[in-house]
Amino acid sequence: MERSKIIFSIGAQENGANASKSAQIITLNVGAEYVGYVYAVLVIVSGFAADKILRDMIDGVLKKLEQKAEKTKESEKK
């Protein structure tokens, strides 16, 4: 997501100089030595957010797969 720079970007600052300004909605300007930490935090936060947001959809898909598996099992017994 960050590489596409559609929604947000991470800009590295060196020696207090401002990073380049861009047209993204969110621009995170951090020191060059902290860019790796910012990526790590974003990965962790997006993992938890995806779990919360997609949990219902994943549960629904698993329930449908379980129902199909039961139907297949019943048809094999006959």
C-alpha positions, 0 to 999 in steps of 0.5 A, a space after each residue: 500500500 505504501 509503495 503505491 503511494 495512493 493513500 499514504 507515504 513514508 518520507 525519510 528526513 535527514 538532518 532535520 530537512 523536510 521530506 518531499 511533500 506529496 498529494 497523499 492523504 497521509 504523509 508520515 515524515 520520520 527520521 531516516 533511521 526510524 523508517 524500518 520501525 514505522 514499517 514494522 508498526 504498520 505491519 502489526 497494526 494492519 494485521 490486527 485491523 484485518 483480523 477485526 474487520 475480516 473475521 465475520 467474512 472468514 467465519 461465513 466462508 468457513 461455515 459454508 465450506 463445513 456445510 458443503 463438506 457435510 453434504 458431501 459426506 452424507 451423499 457418500 454414505 448413501 
